[in-house]
Structures are given as C-alpha cells and as structure tokens.
C-alpha cells in the first residue's frame, strides 16, 4: 500500500494535517536552502555585490517566513469564532 492509498483511508482532518505538515517542512527546507545559497554567494563574490544582494536574500527569507505564518494561522485559527 503506497502513501496515496493510505491518505484515502484517513479522515479529512488527518489528511489536511498531513498535507499542512508537508507544506511547512517544505517551506523550512526552502528557508534553509536560501540561507545556504546566501552563504555560498557571500563567500564567492566581492563585498560590493554582497551589499546589493543582502536585501534580496532578506526579502526571500522574510517572504518564506510570512508564508509559514499564514499557514500556521490558517491551521490554528484565529481563536475567536
């Protein structure tokens, strides 16, 4: 039995939870990849180019964390409904 067949046998809330977990892990992997690329980039180019690229990498990291926050908020709910 593969993973897709197991997902069809689970309840809807469990499937949503599993999918959200996969998305969050993927986003954290994306953040790690961005940090790794930034580290390699800063080690291989001059200081002037790094100063220009800092804002791009910071924006990418902030954007990824924003996506994580939105997904966590949607999963946990606002608390007052």
C-alpha positions as CSV (number, residue, x, y, z in Angstrom):
1,X,0.0,0.0,0.0
2,X,1.6,3.3,-1.1
3,X,1.2,6.6,0.6
4,X,-1.7,7.9,-1.6
5,X,-3.8,4.8,-0.8
6,X,-3.1,5.4,2.9
7,X,-4.2,9.0,2.6
8,X,-7.6,8.0,1.1
9,X,-8.3,5.8,4.1
10,X,-7.7,8.6,6.6
11,X,-10.3,11.2,7.8
12,X,-10.3,14.6,6.2
13,X,-8.8,16.4,9.2
14,X,-5.9,14.0,9.4
15,X,-5.3,14.4,5.6
16,X,-5.3,18.2,6.0
17,X,-2.9,17.9,8.9
18,X,-0.5,15.7,7.0
19,X,-0.6,18.0,4.0
20,X,0.0,21.1,6.1
21,X,2.9,19.4,7.8
22,X,4.4,18.6,4.4
23,X,4.0,22.2,3.3
24,X,5.5,23.6,6.4
25,X,8.5,21.2,6.2
26,X,8.9,22.2,2.6
27,X,8.9,25.9,3.5
28,X,11.5,25.4,6.2
29,X,13.6,23.5,3.7
30,X,13.2,26.4,1.3
31,X,14.4,28.8,4.1
32,X,17.4,26.6,4.7
33,X,18.2,26.4,1.0
34,X,18.0,30.2,0.8
35,X,20.5,30.6,3.7
36,X,22.8,28.0,2.1
37,X,22.8,29.9,-1.2
38,X,23.4,33.1,0.6
39,X,26.4,31.7,2.4
40,X,27.9,30.3,-0.8
41,X,27.2,33.6,-2.6
42,X,28.8,35.8,0.1
43,X,31.8,33.6,0.1
44,X,32.4,33.7,-3.6
45,X,31.8,37.3,-4.6
46,X,33.1,40.8,-3.7
47,X,31.9,42.9,-0.8
48,X,30.1,45.5,-3.1
49,X,27.9,42.9,-4.7
50,X,27.1,41.2,-1.4
51,X,25.8,44.6,0.0
52,X,23.5,44.9,-3.0
53,X,22.2,41.3,-2.7
54,X,21.6,41.4,1.0
55,X,18.2,43.0,0.6
56,X,17.2,40.3,-2.0
57,X,18.1,37.4,0.3
58,X,16.5,39.1,3.3
59,X,13.3,39.6,1.3
60,X,13.3,36.0,0.3
61,X,13.7,34.8,3.9
62,X,11.0,37.2,5.2
63,X,8.6,36.1,2.4
64,X,9.1,32.4,3.3
65,X,8.6,33.0,7.0
66,X,5.5,35.0,6.1
67,X,4.1,32.0,4.2
68,X,4.8,29.8,7.2
69,X,3.0,32.3,9.5
70,X,-0.1,32.4,7.2
71,X,-0.3,28.7,7.0
72,X,0.1,28.3,10.8
73,X,-2.6,30.9,11.4
74,X,-5.0,29.1,9.0
75,X,-4.4,25.8,10.7
76,X,-4.6,27.1,14.3
77,X,-7.4,29.6,13.5
78,X,-7.9,33.0,15.0
79,X,-9.1,31.6,18.3
80,X,-12.3,33.7,18.4
81,X,-15.0,32.5,16.1
